[in-house]
């Protein structure tokens, strides 16, 4: 084991957050090594091939107010390649698929009564204007929504939508979760007609972003190590040690962007409070089918579902946003199922899930024939989103640890937002203020 060199930083995890962090550290004059277990960088933003299409493994969009994401794209030379388009939304309830793109469509919904519709509409307007969601972190989402919309509104509308995203964890979530979701959609509506504008990077989506990021990392002298899983991280007199199959590396500082359970498993020397914070994070997973069709569905980018019998929790017709030309005339659809850690779907085979999902898709769109399905691929990630439980701010993992030179920065530190790339980059902004960029020795830090 060699001694530590001055101003050396390792970033563990090569997702968008890890790559953006590596760039920020390099800009601050640090010598940076980025370490990723997978063969390629990208994490949740990685691309895949399905049906002759290479595109995002999971669905992603950019909103006009995603300032951090847009700044990152400018930095890597893709700022001018973002295309903005208006989209339409669908709503499937009681066996009927309807548009949901304005007040008239909303009033036509049959699943909830007029009084409840008015209460829901008032909530959406009021919540969209709330700037600080901190007070909502202390109340359950069910209590808050029932207070605004009544029991009927919660049971007929909000309960199935919450279960779609949170499953059995819906009962543990704070009202800040739904507030942040409403506000993000509220801010996405631009212009006089309040039409929702969504953006994407032309000619490849996040695959282009990841290629440009990697090129930028290498051009700026950042060492990138892929196929390098980390087995141990611990402090020593020489520095912070990182053990991988290729041996032990020593750095002055290490920042882990890994999920909290992974940090708990590999990082040694943490105190009891830190371990409790890491262990207390409740993660939602995702099982998502990417379906390639030879025809479009209904042209809705997003379709909300209130039928809890359906195996997936939403329908995202990506080609309704990008256009089918981006996919050689084919249609790309995502069918996500957000799941708890003990959901029985984890035990099902990809083939079994694919059959169930396609069969259920035809219940929403009966005109889709089996011959219209060109290909389907199922992807799974167990730790996608940290559930914002009641009082989460007080219990969330902290960036600075008790191990000198070891820091944690990950999406579990999103306090009052929903999981998306821009919110994750917001965590990075806050963490940069806490990283001791001026520290030049491995001596223990003074108490805060």
Secondary structure by P-SEA (a helix, b strand, c coil): ccccccbbbbbccccaaaaaaaaaaaaaccbbbbbbcccccccccbbbbccccccccbbbbbcccaaaaaaaaaaacccccbbbbbbbbbbbcccbbbbcccaaaaaacccccaaaaaaaaaaaaaaaacccccccccccaaaaaaacccaaaaaaccaaaaaaccccccccccaaaaaaaaaaaaaacccccccbbbbbbcccaaaaaaaaaaaaaaaabbbbbccccccccccccccbbbbcccbbbbbcbbbbcccaaaaaaccccccaaaaaaaaabbbbbbbbbbbbbccccccccbbbbccccccccccccccccccccccccbbbbbbbbbbccccccccccaaaaaaaaaaaaaaaccccccccccbbbbbbbccccccccccccccccccccccccbbbbcccccccccccaaaaaaaaaaaaaacccccccccccccc
